[in-house]
Amino acid sequence: MKQILFSLAVILLCCCSADSEAKAETPTMNKMYITIGGQTQSATLVDNDATRELVAALQNAPITVTLNDNDFEIWGPLGRSLTTKNEQMNTQPGDIVLYNGSNICIFYANNSWSYTRLGKIEGLSESELRTFLKAGQSNISVTLSLSSGTTAIKSINGHRLEDGAYYSLNGVKVDNPSKGLYIKNGKKVIL
């Protein structure tokens, strides 16, 4: 009976692992990550032509732009034109919009103008947004991407590590493993 339960546990674990690996490799299309000065924040994207075009471009590679402060936002050329659907809006801190089809604006204060909405950084106060966006500075390097910097491993180049050590499933070496699931010499093992 123990053998059967053990086999079922291994099969279930392998199936779950394969599912989570496949999900981890697929970027979430309603999220974009913004990195400034080594800090990363997520932004929830709206669903429109402009964001679909932006996501398609980001699937190829992250986009790094140089933005400047404008007393209520940081803004600058995106380096490409996106489809516009401008509407008059009152922006709020955290809003991300497209201006004139090719400029990205990220707000830390309010403004009213005709923009195409892209998304919003949520979870930061106005003060935290000012700090994150480096309000008041010029030539701010901003990287837009579909990953937060911690991505799924798709492949490993090089030699397999066969040192006989045990590693947790997130790759941390375990000196004194107890009961559980580990990786040893590149294979899953259960203790």
PyMOL commands that set and color helices and strands:
alter all, ss='L'
color gray80, all
select helices_A, chain A and resi 2-25+49-60+126-132
alter helices_A, ss='H'
color red, helices_A
select strands_A, chain A and resi 31-36+39-45+63-69+73-77+87-91+95-99+103-107+111-121+140-145+166-167+173-174+181-184+187-190
alter strands_A, ss='S'
color yellow, strands_A
deselect
rebuild
show_as cartoon
